[in-house]
């Protein structure tokens, strides 16, 4: 029940599943396969798929590392949002794209769990969107050398706290790929 008026639709938001972002990610192949399943399901059900692609000084726009992984191919009519910050809404056209599609509910997948996924979930929720995280369709790389928990712990913790996220007039939650029901989230 989004707080955004006249926004009854759901979209699958695929965040930063790029060669250079997921190359060393935890359970990369399984996560990319789950995302591929969800993209296929969304397309079959007529649910918009919105792609987000990050670039910065370490991920140059147009480079091979910047490209979406070869297992996933954005459809020609599917919006592609370029971003330079963790939150996919920050200084991008994402809000305009979603508004144009009448979207008030997001199903979020992608990378990196502890950076762009976290920032985008919170950014969406703070802006009035319902936001569902697919618990087995996001990943991160190992940052333990810098004091972070192991990737499996980062993912598990994010899944746990997003399950219990709450705010007036909005819903959040975490589901598994097999549990995603696009019709039930709109």
Secondary structure, 3 states (H helix, E strand, C coil): CCCCCCCCEEEEEEECCEHHHHCCECCHHHHHHHHHHHHHHHHHCCCEEEEEEECECCECCCCCCCCECCCCCCCCCCCEEEECCCCCCCCCCHHHHHHHCCEEEEEEEEECHHHHHHHHHHHHHHCCCEEEEEEEEEECECCHHHCCCCHHHHHHHHHHHHHCCCECCECEEEECHHHCCHHHHC
